[in-house]
Amino acid sequence: MPSAPFLVPVDEQHIRTERARARELRESQWWKRQRADGICHYCGQNVGARALTMDHKLPIIRGGRSTRGNVVPACKPCNDAKKHGSPLGWEP
């Protein structure tokens, strides 16, 4: 069976480390400013700041990191629909 495109093997330690970094990033003033306008990065709808979640554009399980350049505010429906996929070729 051919491997999936863009699949990067990651270990449990990477996942734990990046999830901890994401928790720290969620507490930062930078993140609070990112979600302050309440607009989803993917669908562009104003859902309110409290309804936005942190989405990793390149998911942690695909080797993504919890960095400012890799996280965006997303509404729950868009975050759920994207799941562990890449935003390339994905539309809300």
Stockholm file with secondary structure:
# STOCKHOLM 1.0

chainA/1-92         MPSAPFLVPVDEQHIRTERARARELRESQWWKRQRADGICHYCGQNVGARALTMDHKLPIIRGGRSTRGNVVPACKPCNDAKKHGSPLGWEP
#=GR chainA/1-92 SS CCCCTTCCCCCHHHHHHHHHHHHHHHTSHHHHHHHTTCBCTTTCCBCCGGGEEEEESSCGGGTCCCSTTTEEEEEHHHHHHHTTSCSTTCCC
#=GC SS_cons        CCCCTTCCCCCHHHHHHHHHHHHHHHTSHHHHHHHTTCBCTTTCCBCCGGGEEEEESSCGGGTCCCSTTTEEEEEHHHHHHHTTSCSTTCCC
//
